[in-house]
Amino acid sequence: MRISFTGAQSTGKTTLLRECCNNTFFRKFHCVKEVTRKVARERNVNINETGSDVTQLFILNEHLHNHHVSGSALLDRCIVDGWVYTDYLERYHKVSEWVRDYAYNMYQMLLPKLDIIFYTSPVDVPIEDDGHRSVDIQFRNDIIDSFENEITYLQSCHDNPSLPDHSDYPQIVRLTGDVVTRMDIIFKTIKQYDKTR
């Protein structure tokens, strides 16, 4: 089983991932605890709204690797993030059109490899400056809008498996509320998924 968190910066993904990885329920899962920060640290490239072709190619490569780990995996981010951020950066002429096309093709290829995607709602979650994430309010709001559009589309695809090429799209679950509420939703979703397999 491959499970991922997705969503804009500062929406609680890291907190939930840490809770999951420290829980015995996930003891057999390979936990991928970071993608973007890892690329920034190891490749010395700008991320977020100052990303470039090189940044996005490194990040997309991380997603390619993470979506092919053996056994069950719990991912900090997934190819949905790679696509949303690359698409945003291309619209603002930060990355080339061919990189956007590459991201879209990888998105189509890797999305079916995921079973469940937990989308972390940005409602009532303030931006926290951790030294890596962007604190630009407009950038965050634009990314939230992009995620909302993509998540709504993915939910409609999953709910209509008769649509061409959409039968193997992952289940999308929106997480709202405090950490305890979100964790409860995570456990219930995974247990229910296991029952239907």
C-alpha positions in Angstrom: 0.0 0.0 0.0 1.3 3.5 -0.9 -0.2 6.4 1.1 0.8 10.1 0.7 0.0 13.4 2.3 -0.4 16.3 -0.1 -1.3 20.0 0.1 0.1 23.5 0.4 2.9 24.5 2.7 2.1 24.8 6.4 -1.0 22.7 6.4 0.1 20.1 8.9 1.6 17.4 6.7 4.8 17.1 8.7 3.0 16.9 12.0 0.7 14.1 10.7 3.6 12.2 9.1 5.6 12.3 12.3 2.5 11.0 14.3 2.1 8.2 11.8 5.7 7.2 11.6 5.9 7.0 15.4 2.8 4.8 15.7 3.1 1.1 15.7 0.2 0.8 13.2 2.7 2.0 10.6 5.7 -0.1 11.8 5.9 -2.0 8.5 5.7 1.1 6.3 8.7 2.8 4.8 8.3 6.4 5.9 9.6 9.1 3.4 9.8 12.1 5.7 10.8 14.8 3.3 11.1 15.7 -0.4 11.4 19.4 -1.0 13.6 20.2 2.0 15.9 17.2 1.1 16.3 18.6 -2.5 17.1 22.1 -1.2 19.6 20.8 1.3 21.4 18.2 -0.8 21.3 20.0 -4.2 21.6 23.6 -2.9 18.7 24.9 -5.1 16.0 27.4 -4.4 12.5 26.0 -3.7 8.9 27.2 -3.5 8.2 30.4 -5.6 11.9 30.8 -6.4 12.2 27.3 -7.9 13.7 26.7 -11.3 13.9 24.0 -14.0 16.7 22.3 -12.1 14.7 22.5 -8.8 11.6 20.9 -10.3 13.6 18.2 -12.1 15.3 17.2 -8.9 12.0 17.2 -7.0 10.2 15.2 -9.7 13.1 12.7 -9.6 12.5 12.3 -5.9 8.9 11.5 -6.5 9.8 8.9 -9.1 12.1 7.2 -6.6 9.6 7.4 -3.7 6.7 6.0 -5.8 8.8 2.9 -6.5 10.0 2.0 -3.0 9.3 -1.7 -2.2 6.6 -2.7 0.2 4.2 -0.3 1.9 5.1 3.4 2.0 4.0 6.5 3.7 5.1 9.6 1.8 5.5 13.2 3.0 4.5 14.5 -0.5 3.7 12.8 -3.8 3.5 13.5 -7.5 0.4 15.6 -7.0 2.7 18.1 -5.3 5.3 17.9 -8.0 2.6 18.6 -10.6 0.9 21.4 -8.8 4.1 23.4 -8.0 5.6 22.8 -11.5 2.4 24.0 -13.2 2.3 27.1 -10.9 5.9 27.9 -11.7 5.4 27.5 -15.4 2.5 29.9 -15.3 4.7 32.5 -13.7 7.6 31.8 -16.1 9.9 30.3 -13.5 10.2 27.0 -15.3 10.1 26.0 -18.9 7.1 24.6 -20.7 9.0 21.4 -21.4 9.5 20.9 -17.7 5.8 21.4 -17.1 5.1 18.8 -19.8 7.5 16.4 -18.2 5.9 16.9 -14.8 2.4 16.3 -16.3 3.6 13.1 -18.0 5.2 11.9 -14.8 2.0 12.8 -12.9 -0.1 10.6 -15.2 2.4 7.8 -14.9 2.9 7.8 -11.1 -0.6 8.7 -9.8 -2.0 5.2 -10.2 0.8 3.9 -8.0 -0.8 5.5 -5.0 -3.7 4.0 -3.1 -4.7 6.8 -0.8 -3.9 10.5 -0.8 -4.6 12.5 2.3 -5.1 16.2 1.4 -4.4 18.5 4.4 -6.9 21.3 4.5 -5.3 24.8 5.0 -8.3 26.0 7.0 -7.2 27.6 10.3 -3.6 26.6 9.9 -1.3 29.6 10.0 2.0 29.8 8.2 5.0 28.9 10.3 8.4 30.0 9.3 10.7 26.9 9.6 13.5 28.4 7.5 12.6 26.4 4.4 8.9 27.0 3.6 7.7 30.1 2.0 6.0 32.7 4.2 4.6 34.6 1.2 0.9 34.8 1.7 0.0 35.4 -2.0 2.1 32.4 -3.0 0.5 30.2 -0.4 -3.0 31.3 -1.4 -2.3 30.7 -5.1 -0.9 27.2 -4.3 -4.0 26.5 -2.1 -6.2 27.4 -5.1 -4.2 25.1 -7.4 -4.4 22.2 -4.9 -8.2 22.7 -4.4 -8.8 22.6 -8.2 -6.6 19.5 -8.6 -8.0 17.6 -5.5 -11.6 18.3 -6.6 -10.8 17.0 -10.1 -9.1 13.8 -8.6 -12.0 13.2 -6.3 -14.4 13.3 -9.3 -12.2 10.9 -11.2 -12.1 8.5 -8.3 -15.8 8.7 -7.8 -16.5 8.0 -11.5 -14.3 5.0 -12.3 -16.2 4.5 -15.6 -14.4 7.5 -17.1 -11.7 6.5 -19.5 -8.2 6.1 -17.9 -9.5 7.0 -14.4 -10.4 3.6 -13.0 -7.1 3.3 -11.1 -6.9 6.7 -9.6 -6.2 6.8 -5.8 -8.8 7.5 -3.1 -8.7 11.2 -2.0 -9.5 12.0 1.6 -9.7 15.6 2.9 -8.3 16.1 6.4 -9.8 18.8 8.5 -9.9 19.6 12.2 -7.2 19.2 14.9 -4.4 16.6 14.8 -6.4 14.1 16.9 -9.4 14.4 14.5 -7.1 14.1 11.4 -5.4 11.0 12.8 -8.7 9.4 13.5 -9.7 9.9 9.9 -6.4 8.5 8.7 -6.8 5.3 10.7 -10.4 4.8 9.8 -9.7 5.3 6.1 -6.8 2.9 6.0 -8.7 0.2 7.9 -11.7 0.6 5.6 -9.4 0.4 2.6 -7.9 -2.8 3.9 -11.4 -4.4 4.2 -12.3 -3.6 0.6 -9.2 -5.0 -0.9 
